[in-house]
Amino acid sequence: MAISSSSQGPITGINITPLVDVCLVLVIIFMVTAPLFMQPSLPVELPKASTAKGKETDNITITITKDGQWAINEKPMTPAEVESALPARVEGSRDRYVIIRADRVTPYAHALEALRMARKAGARDYAIATEQKERKR
């Protein structure tokens, strides 16, 4: 059996099926790994409270861990650096909304200090982040 060449000529088209397969696999990989990148870098155990759902806004987050580490939008800083950097961040924010994420065992004075910094920086609104408590029925 000899293979005969047909009169159709050489194949000049590109087979895109393998390209589509690779692209779909990449999309699936990105969809699976994307939530892993959304986890905050500083672990904070938030206090539990019965609160209303927060609105989605362009906000600035001050994080205070139980061992006294401070951060603005997950960038670690000292409290003095937070106080000096916060006014520029608030000024550049569209909503001027500051969220304080303080660990539940963080001294109350640290959360109050963060609120004072937010007010002094010109924040229009601020909130303390909590985890939703399960309601008993």
C-alpha positions in Angstrom: 0.0 0.0 0.0 1.5 3.1 -1.1 0.3 6.5 0.0 -0.6 8.6 -3.0 -0.6 12.3 -2.9 -3.9 13.8 -3.8 -4.3 16.7 -6.2 -5.5 18.9 -3.3 -2.0 20.2 -2.7 -0.1 20.7 0.6 -1.9 21.5 3.8 -1.3 25.1 4.6 -3.8 25.7 7.4 -3.0 25.7 11.1 -4.6 23.2 13.4 -5.8 25.3 16.3 -7.3 22.5 18.4 -4.2 22.0 20.5 -3.9 25.7 21.0 -7.5 25.9 22.3 -6.9 22.9 24.6 -3.8 24.6 26.1 -5.7 27.9 26.6 -8.6 26.2 28.3 -6.2 24.3 30.7 -4.5 27.7 31.5 -7.9 29.3 32.2 -8.9 26.4 34.6 -5.5 26.7 36.4 -6.0 30.5 36.9 -9.5 30.0 38.1 -8.4 27.4 40.7 -5.3 29.3 41.9 -6.8 32.9 42.0 -8.6 32.5 45.4 -5.2 31.5 46.9 -3.8 34.9 46.1 -6.7 36.7 47.7 -5.8 35.5 51.2 -4.4 38.3 53.4 -0.7 37.9 54.2 -1.1 38.9 57.9 -3.4 36.4 59.7 -5.9 38.1 61.9 -8.7 36.4 63.9 -11.5 39.0 63.8 -14.0 39.4 66.6 -17.5 38.0 66.0 -20.5 40.3 65.9 -24.0 40.5 64.5 -23.6 43.3 61.9 -25.0 44.4 58.6 -23.2 43.5 55.4 -20.5 46.0 54.4 -20.8 47.8 51.1 -18.1 47.3 48.4 -16.1 50.5 48.2 -12.6 51.7 47.3 -11.2 51.4 50.8 -8.0 51.4 52.8 -7.4 48.6 55.3 -5.4 49.0 58.5 -4.4 45.6 59.9 -3.3 45.0 63.4 -2.2 41.5 64.4 -2.2 40.0 67.9 1.6 40.3 68.1 1.5 44.0 67.3 2.3 44.1 63.6 0.6 46.9 61.7 0.0 47.2 57.9 -1.8 49.3 55.4 -3.4 47.2 52.6 -1.3 44.3 53.6 2.0 46.3 53.4 3.7 45.9 56.8 4.7 49.1 58.6 5.3 50.5 62.0 2.5 52.5 63.7 4.5 55.7 63.0 4.8 54.8 59.3 1.1 54.1 59.2 0.3 57.5 60.7 2.5 59.3 58.2 1.4 57.2 55.1 -2.3 57.2 55.9 -3.2 60.8 54.9 -1.8 60.4 51.3 -3.7 57.1 50.9 -7.0 58.6 52.2 -6.5 61.6 49.9 -5.9 59.3 46.9 -8.9 57.1 47.7 -12.2 57.8 45.9 -14.4 56.9 48.9 -12.1 57.8 51.8 -13.3 54.7 53.6 -10.9 53.1 56.2 -11.4 49.6 57.6 -9.6 48.5 60.7 -8.9 44.8 60.9 -7.7 44.2 64.4 -7.2 40.7 65.9 -9.7 39.9 68.6 -7.0 39.7 71.2 -5.3 42.9 70.2 -5.3 45.5 72.9 -8.3 47.9 72.6 -5.9 50.9 72.7 -4.4 49.8 69.3 -7.8 49.8 67.6 -8.6 53.2 69.1 -5.2 54.5 67.9 -6.0 53.3 64.4 -9.4 55.0 64.5 -7.7 58.2 65.7 -5.3 58.0 62.8 -8.1 57.4 60.3 -10.0 60.4 61.6 -6.9 62.6 61.6 -6.1 61.5 58.0 -9.4 62.8 56.8 -11.4 59.6 56.4 -15.1 60.2 55.7 -16.1 56.8 57.0 -14.5 54.0 59.0 -15.4 50.7 60.3 -14.0 47.8 62.4 -14.0 44.5 60.6 -15.7 41.6 62.3 -16.8 38.1 61.4 -20.5 37.4 61.1 -21.9 35.5 64.2 -24.1 32.6 63.5 -27.7 33.6 64.6 -29.7 31.2 66.7 -33.2 30.7 65.6 
